[in-house]
Amino acid sequence: MEQPLNHRIRERAYEMWSVGGRMDGQADQHWLAAEREVLAEMTAHTSAAKATSSHTSGRHTRDGTNIGRQRKRPAKAS
């Protein structure tokens, strides 16, 4: 089960605060930086999933035409 977006951002912001010496007064900066990271990670993951699914549906020509799953023609009757 995937964590809600705000929870993931909150955890990352806390990590940044801890690594940065736990200084007060930088919560907004940590939150915004964590939000950028989490959203970029989600976008990269979504893009990779789309790219993978398009490559598994058959072979493509350079112009993107799918040639891997063409329908077979029925045999001619004599």
Backbone as CSV, one residue per row, in Angstrom:
resi,resn,N_x,N_y,N_z,CA_x,CA_y,CA_z,C_x,C_y,C_z
1,MET,0.846,-1.190,0.000,0.000,0.000,0.000,0.885,1.244,0.000
2,GLU,0.573,2.176,-0.886,1.374,3.384,-0.993,0.944,4.407,0.052
3,GLN,1.933,5.100,0.600,1.656,6.114,1.605,1.035,7.342,0.959
4,PRO,0.172,8.022,1.681,-0.378,9.275,1.142,0.741,10.287,0.875
5,LEU,0.506,11.133,-0.088,1.506,12.114,-0.518,2.011,12.974,0.637
6,ASN,1.112,13.524,1.436,1.539,14.393,2.538,2.425,13.663,3.538
7,HIS,2.136,12.399,3.775,2.941,11.612,4.708,4.361,11.427,4.173
8,ARG,4.483,11.126,2.885,5.803,10.960,2.276,6.594,12.258,2.319
9,ILE,5.912,13.377,2.032,6.586,14.679,2.070,7.029,14.995,3.496
10,ARG,6.157,14.751,4.458,6.474,15.026,5.855,7.701,14.223,6.308
11,GLU,7.748,12.946,5.947,8.893,12.119,6.329,10.192,12.629,5.710
12,ARG,10.128,13.009,4.440,11.335,13.512,3.765,11.770,14.852,4.352
13,ALA,10.826,15.725,4.659,11.160,17.015,5.266,11.808,16.801,6.635
14,TYR,11.317,15.835,7.380,11.906,15.526,8.688,13.348,15.031,8.528
15,GLU,13.573,14.176,7.525,14.937,13.702,7.261,15.866,14.868,6.944
16,MET,15.387,15.801,6.120,16.200,16.967,5.761,16.508,17.809,6.996
17,TRP,15.522,17.975,7.846,15.697,18.761,9.077,16.724,18.091,9.979
18,SER,16.631,16.763,10.104,17.566,16.026,10.959,18.992,16.118,10.425
19,VAL,19.153,15.890,9.125,20.482,15.939,8.520,21.057,17.349,8.578
20,GLY,20.193,18.342,8.500,20.631,19.738,8.501,20.927,20.295,9.881
21,GLY,20.987,19.467,10.907,21.337,19.934,12.242,20.155,20.299,13.116
22,ARG,18.955,19.991,12.674,17.724,20.236,13.456,17.565,21.692,13.888
23,MET,17.886,22.571,12.965,17.754,24.001,13.259,16.313,24.437,13.054
24,ASP,15.810,25.245,13.970,14.447,25.766,13.867,14.379,26.878,12.836
25,GLY,13.158,27.121,12.338,12.922,28.239,11.441,13.073,27.914,9.960
26,GLN,13.265,26.649,9.614,13.431,26.300,8.211,12.397,25.274,7.740
27,ALA,11.306,25.185,8.448,10.285,24.179,8.127,9.735,24.369,6.714
28,ASP,9.468,25.609,6.340,8.923,25.859,4.993,9.903,25.441,3.900
29,GLN,11.178,25.750,4.083,12.183,25.376,3.086,12.301,23.854,2.982
30,HIS,12.303,23.181,4.135,12.385,21.723,4.118,11.157,21.110,3.456
31,TRP,9.992,21.646,3.774,8.760,21.101,3.197,8.765,21.257,1.671
32,LEU,9.107,22.448,1.194,9.111,22.689,-0.251,10.147,21.829,-0.978
33,ALA,11.326,21.695,-0.389,12.358,20.857,-1.001,11.918,19.395,-1.019
34,ALA,11.323,18.930,0.065,10.842,17.552,0.136,9.708,17.331,-0.864
35,GLU,8.834,18.297,-0.985,7.724,18.198,-1.930,8.252,18.075,-3.366
36,ARG,9.231,18.898,-3.719,9.826,18.816,-5.053,10.424,17.436,-5.303
37,GLU,11.163,16.914,-4.332,11.796,15.601,-4.481,10.761,14.489,-4.666
38,VAL,9.758,14.477,-3.801,8.750,13.417,-3.845,7.961,13.474,-5.150
39,LEU,7.563,14.659,-5.563,6.812,14.783,-6.813,7.672,14.413,-8.026
40,ALA,8.943,14.798,-8.016,9.843,14.424,-9.113,10.021,12.913,-9.167
41,GLU,10.133,12.289,-8.010,10.264,10.831,-7.939,9.012,10.154,-8.485
42,MET,7.854,10.669,-8.120,6.594,10.100,-8.602,6.471,10.266,-10.111
43,THR,6.859,11.429,-10.620,6.783,11.696,-12.055,7.727,10.773,-12.819
44,ALA,8.935,10.597,-12.305,9.900,9.716,-12.960,9.395,8.283,-12.959
45,HIS,8.801,7.863,-11.854,8.275,6.502,-11.755,7.126,6.301,-12.741
46,THR,6.243,7.277,-12.853,5.110,7.193,-13.766,5.592,7.168,-15.216
47,SER,6.572,8.016,-15.540,7.110,8.046,-16.900,7.779,6.728,-17.258
48,ALA,8.518,6.163,-16.318,9.190,4.885,-16.571,8.164,3.774,-16.777
49,ALA,7.089,3.795,-16.008,6.056,2.771,-16.153,5.374,2.879,-17.515
50,LYS,5.117,4.091,-17.971,4.502,4.279,-19.283,5.432,3.814,-20.392
51,ALA,6.708,4.133,-20.271,7.682,3.730,-21.285,7.801,2.220,-21.337
52,THR,7.785,1.582,-20.197,7.886,0.125,-20.147,6.667,-0.521,-20.776
53,SER,5.492,-0.009,-20.478,4.278,-0.620,-21.020,4.180,-0.431,-22.526
54,SER,4.678,0.660,-23.069,4.614,0.856,-24.518,5.616,-0.030,-25.237
55,HIS,6.709,-0.388,-24.572,7.711,-1.237,-25.197,7.350,-2.716,-25.126
56,THR,6.422,-3.095,-24.295,6.081,-4.505,-24.164,4.904,-4.906,-25.027
57,SER,4.345,-3.981,-25.776,3.160,-4.297,-26.567,3.487,-4.749,-27.983
58,GLY,4.732,-4.948,-28.307,5.107,-5.404,-29.643,6.222,-4.567,-30.213
59,ARG,6.662,-4.945,-31.400,7.735,-4.194,-32.051,7.171,-2.967,-32.730
60,HIS,8.003,-1.934,-32.826,7.594,-0.683,-33.461,8.633,-0.277,-34.495
61,THR,8.161,0.386,-35.544,9.073,0.970,-36.500,9.568,2.291,-35.942
62,ARG,10.452,2.958,-36.652,10.978,4.233,-36.156,9.896,5.287,-35.994
63,ASP,8.850,5.233,-36.823,7.788,6.233,-36.711,6.752,5.858,-35.659
64,GLY,6.978,4.752,-34.934,6.078,4.377,-33.847,4.985,3.412,-34.230
65,THR,4.946,2.999,-35.486,3.923,2.060,-35.924,4.179,0.703,-35.286
66,ASN,3.150,0.126,-34.692,3.274,-1.173,-34.034,3.197,-2.265,-35.093
67,ILE,4.280,-3.057,-35.220,4.285,-4.130,-36.210,4.334,-5.501,-35.547
68,GLY,4.320,-5.530,-34.230,4.491,-6.785,-33.522,3.234,-7.601,-33.339
69,ARG,2.086,-6.998,-33.432,0.850,-7.716,-33.166,-0.173,-7.490,-34.266
70,GLN,0.189,-7.878,-35.442,-0.740,-7.726,-36.558,-1.681,-8.927,-36.585
71,ARG,-2.890,-8.697,-37.020,-3.860,-9.777,-37.120,-3.503,-10.721,-38.253
72,LYS,-3.722,-11.998,-38.011,-3.486,-12.966,-39.063,-4.678,-12.968,-39.998
73,ARG,-4.385,-13.081,-41.278,-5.463,-13.123,-42.271,-5.989,-14.554,-42.346
74,PRO,-7.289,-14.692,-42.525,-7.824,-16.050,-42.649,-7.288,-16.728,-43.909
75,ALA,-7.129,-18.039,-43.824,-6.624,-18.793,-44.987,-7.657,-18.755,-46.092
76,LYS,-7.154,-18.703,-47.333,-8.053,-18.674,-48.492,-8.673,-20.049,-48.693
77,ALA,-9.942,-20.065,-48.969,-10.633,-21.337,-49.254,-10.427,-21.698,-50.722
78,SER,-10.244,-22.973,-51.015,-10.002,-23.410,-52.403,-11.272,-23.579,-53.157
